[in-house]
Amino acid sequence: MLKQRIDSFGFAFKGLFDLIKTQTNARIHLVAAVFVLVLGFYFKITTTEWCLCIFAISSVLAAEALNTALEFLTDLVSPDYHVLAGKTKDVAAAGVLITAIGAAIVGLLIFLPKFLLILT
């Protein structure tokens, strides 16, 4: 039982590395996440703001992982073009877009006032 739990973490990390290795957008999201983390330390954001940033970052990365999994599965079951396969991929990508827009709004609400204080 313990070995199965340990193995499951190994599979999850393998999936994470596959995600980063194969998906350009996942790497872009990671760069954005590092940027947000640096800004968080620079501006000494509150615990609540950290929680919102971490939730936003993890939501976008999780959405990207789910989108990638759906793309892989769709390619497996429908190697030839099919309109529904295309719609599946498009809707999964829309989920990432919605999550990323929400994360960007969180970032703006947290960091824009701090940037404006510097400018004034």
N, C-alpha and C positions, 0 to 999 in steps of 0.2 A: 504494500500500500504506500509506504513512504517513497519507495523507488519510483512508483507511478507519479506521485506528486512532483518529485524532483524532475522526472522526465518531462512532465507537462510544462514546467518552467523552461526547460531547455528548448522545447518545441516553440514556445511563445517567443523566446529570444531569437531563435532561428527565423521565425516569421518577421520579427522586428528588423533583423539584419537584411532579410530579403526585401522588405519594404523599402528600406533606405537605399539598398544597392540598386534596385530596379526602378524606383519611382522618382523622377525628377521633382515632381510637386512635393513629395514627402521631404526631400532635401531642402527645398525652398521653405517649407513650413518649419523645419528644424532651424534654419538660419534665422527666420523671423522669431522663433522662440528664444534663441540665444540673445537676439537683439532686445527682446522684451525683458529677459532676465537681467541683462546688463543695465538697462534703463531702470529697472526696479531697484537694483542695488545703488545706482547713482542717485536716484531721487529718494531713497530710503522710504519706499512705500509702506503703508500700514499692513498689518496682518490680514485684514479683510481684503485689501487690494491685492496682496499676494495670493490669497485664496482664489479670487476672481481670475487673476492672470493664469494661475496653474490650471484652474478648471477650463479656461478658454483654450489654453495650449493643448491640454490633454484631450479635449473634445475634438479639436481640429485634427490632431494626429490619429485619434481613434476613428474619426470619420474617414480619413484618408486610408487607413488600414482596411476598414470595411469596404470601401469603394474598390480598393485593389483586390480584395478577396472576391468580390462579386465579378470584377473584370476577369480574373483568372478562371473562375467557375464558368462564366458565360463563354469564354473562349474554349473551354474544355467541352461543353455540351453543344455549342453551336460554332464549330470552326468555320463554317461558311456564313456569309452575311445573311442575317435574318432581321426583319424590321423590329421584332420584339427584343432580340438581343441588343440591338442598337438603343432601343428605348430603355432597357435595363441599365445599360452603361450610362446613358445620359441622366437618368433619374438618380443613380448612385453618385454621379459627379455633382449633380445639383445639391445633394445632401452635404457634400464637402463644401460647396460654395456657400450654402446657407450658414453652415457652421463657421466658416472663415469670415464671413461678413459680420456675424455676431461677435466673433473674437475681436475683429477690428474695431467694432463699436465699443466694446469693453475697453480696449486699449486707448481709444480716443478719449473716453470718459475719464480714464485714470490719468493719462499722461498729458493730454492737451492743456489742462489748467496749469500743470507744473511747468510746461514749456512757456506758456503765456506769462507766468510769473517771472521767468528769466528774462523775457523780452521787455518787460515793463520796468 
